[in-house]
């Protein structure tokens, strides 16, 4: 099970960190990542981190967002800085198992006011 937290309302240019707590060892996932979705749009990949630590970012967030993990806390993080109004979305945590099954969190709302 994955549970997100840390969403909220911030001003443009500010920073925010969202967290995703897992009930199992997060290195049991082949890949973990963050997606976001705006009503009426498809869910889009924001950032991902593989079990070997390699990371991937959407072009729109490169240089502003950082994905990280703390195995001891079983938690995945997304540190977001220089937030823009277009970053407003529901942010979802996902873990992909070694059998390619996906486990999704319930989502956390991030709203950036301009």
C-alpha positions as a Markdown table, in Angstrom:
| # | Residue | x | y | z |
|---|---|---|---|---|
| 1 | Unk | 0.0 | 0.0 | 0.0 |
| 2 | Unk | 1.2 | 3.5 | -0.9 |
| 3 | Unk | 0.0 | 6.6 | 0.9 |
| 4 | Unk | 0.8 | 10.1 | -0.3 |
| 5 | Unk | 1.0 | 13.2 | 1.9 |
| 6 | Unk | 2.3 | 16.7 | 1.9 |
| 7 | Unk | 0.1 | 18.3 | -0.8 |
| 8 | Unk | -1.3 | 21.7 | -0.3 |
| 9 | Unk | -1.7 | 25.3 | -1.5 |
| 10 | Unk | 1.4 | 27.3 | -2.2 |
| 11 | Unk | 2.3 | 30.5 | -4.1 |
| 12 | Unk | 4.1 | 30.4 | -7.4 |
| 13 | Unk | 7.8 | 30.3 | -6.9 |
| 14 | Unk | 7.6 | 28.5 | -3.6 |
| 15 | Unk | 8.6 | 24.9 | -2.7 |
| 16 | Unk | 6.8 | 21.9 | -1.5 |
| 17 | Unk | 7.7 | 18.3 | -0.7 |
| 18 | Unk | 5.2 | 15.4 | -1.2 |
| 19 | Unk | 5.8 | 12.1 | 0.4 |
| 20 | Unk | 4.7 | 8.5 | -0.3 |
| 21 | Unk | 4.9 | 6.0 | 2.5 |
| 22 | Unk | 4.9 | 2.3 | 1.7 |
| 23 | Unk | 4.0 | -0.6 | 3.9 |
| 24 | Unk | 6.8 | -2.7 | 2.4 |
| 25 | Unk | 10.4 | -2.3 | 1.6 |
| 26 | Unk | 10.5 | 0.2 | -1.2 |
| 27 | Unk | 13.4 | -1.6 | -2.9 |
| 28 | Unk | 10.9 | -4.4 | -3.5 |
| 29 | Unk | 9.7 | -2.2 | -6.3 |
| 30 | Unk | 11.6 | -2.3 | -9.6 |
| 31 | Unk | 10.7 | 1.4 | -10.2 |
| 32 | Unk | 8.9 | 4.0 | -8.2 |
| 33 | Unk | 7.6 | 7.3 | -9.5 |
| 34 | Unk | 5.3 | 10.2 | -9.3 |
| 35 | Unk | 2.6 | 11.0 | -11.8 |
| 36 | Unk | 0.2 | 13.9 | -11.9 |
| 37 | Unk | -3.2 | 14.5 | -13.3 |
| 38 | Unk | -5.3 | 17.5 | -14.1 |
| 39 | Unk | -9.1 | 16.9 | -14.6 |
| 40 | Unk | -9.8 | 16.1 | -18.2 |
| 41 | Unk | -6.2 | 15.2 | -18.9 |
| 42 | Unk | -4.3 | 11.9 | -18.9 |
| 43 | Unk | -2.0 | 11.1 | -16.0 |
| 44 | Unk | 1.5 | 12.1 | -16.9 |
| 45 | Unk | 4.9 | 10.9 | -15.5 |
| 46 | Unk | 6.7 | 13.5 | -13.5 |
| 47 | Unk | 9.7 | 11.6 | -12.1 |
| 48 | Unk | 10.8 | 8.1 | -11.5 |
| 49 | Unk | 13.6 | 6.3 | -9.7 |
| 50 | Unk | 14.7 | 2.8 | -10.4 |
| 51 | Unk | 15.9 | 0.3 | -7.9 |
| 52 | Unk | 19.5 | 1.1 | -8.9 |
| 53 | Unk | 19.0 | 4.8 | -8.2 |
| 54 | Unk | 18.8 | 6.1 | -11.7 |
| 55 | Unk | 16.3 | 8.8 | -12.2 |
| 56 | Unk | 14.1 | 10.2 | -14.9 |
| 57 | Unk | 12.2 | 13.5 | -15.1 |
| 58 | Unk | 9.6 | 15.1 | -17.4 |
| 59 | Unk | 11.2 | 17.9 | -19.4 |
| 60 | Unk | 8.7 | 20.3 | -17.7 |
| 61 | Unk | 10.1 | 19.7 | -14.2 |
| 62 | Unk | 13.8 | 19.1 | -14.9 |
| 63 | Unk | 16.0 | 21.3 | -12.7 |
| 64 | Unk | 13.0 | 22.1 | -10.4 |
| 65 | Unk | 11.9 | 18.8 | -9.0 |
| 66 | Unk | 13.9 | 16.1 | -7.3 |
| 67 | Unk | 12.8 | 12.5 | -6.6 |
| 68 | Unk | 14.5 | 10.7 | -3.8 |
| 69 | Unk | 13.8 | 7.8 | -1.4 |
| 70 | Unk | 14.6 | 6.8 | 2.2 |
| 71 | Unk | 14.6 | 3.0 | 2.5 |
| 72 | Unk | 14.8 | 3.1 | 6.3 |
| 73 | Unk | 11.6 | 5.1 | 6.3 |
| 74 | Unk | 10.0 | 3.2 | 3.4 |
| 75 | Unk | 9.3 | 6.6 | 1.9 |
| 76 | Unk | 9.5 | 8.1 | -1.6 |
| 77 | Unk | 9.8 | 11.9 | -1.9 |
| 78 | Unk | 9.2 | 14.5 | -4.5 |
| 79 | Unk | 10.8 | 17.8 | -3.7 |
| 80 | Unk | 9.3 | 20.6 | -5.9 |
| 81 | Unk | 10.8 | 24.1 | -6.2 |
| 82 | Unk | 10.1 | 27.1 | -8.3 |
| 83 | Unk | 6.5 | 25.9 | -8.5 |
| 84 | Unk | 4.3 | 27.3 | -11.3 |
| 85 | Unk | 0.6 | 27.4 | -11.7 |
| 86 | Unk | 0.8 | 24.7 | -14.4 |
| 87 | Unk | 2.2 | 22.3 | -11.7 |
| 88 | Unk | -1.3 | 22.3 | -10.1 |
| 89 | Unk | -2.5 | 18.7 | -10.2 |
| 90 | Unk | -3.3 | 15.7 | -8.1 |
| 91 | Unk | 0.1 | 13.9 | -7.6 |
| 92 | Unk | 0.1 | 10.1 | -7.5 |
| 93 | Unk | 2.8 | 7.8 | -6.2 |
| 94 | Unk | 3.2 | 4.5 | -8.0 |
| 95 | Unk | 5.4 | 1.5 | -7.4 |
| 96 | Unk | 6.0 | -1.1 | -10.2 |
| 97 | Unk | 6.7 | -4.6 | -9.0 |
| 98 | Unk | 9.1 | -7.1 | -10.6 |
| 99 | Unk | 6.1 | -8.7 | -12.3 |
| 100 | Unk | 5.2 | -5.3 | -13.8 |
| 101 | Unk | 2.2 | -4.9 | -11.6 |
| 102 | Unk | 1.5 | -1.3 | -10.6 |
| 103 | Unk | 0.5 | -0.2 | -7.2 |
| 104 | Unk | -1.0 | 3.3 | -6.9 |
| 105 | Unk | -1.6 | 5.7 | -4.0 |
| 106 | Unk | -4.7 | 7.7 | -3.6 |
| 107 | Unk | -3.2 | 11.0 | -4.7 |
| 108 | Unk | -2.5 | 14.3 | -3.0 |
| 109 | Unk | -3.6 | 17.7 | -4.3 |
| 110 | Unk | -1.0 | 20.3 | -5.1 |
| 111 | Unk | -2.3 | 23.7 | -5.9 |
| 112 | Unk | -0.1 | 26.6 | -7.0 |
| 113 | Unk | -1.6 | 30.0 | -7.0 |
| 114 | Unk | -0.1 | 32.7 | -9.2 |
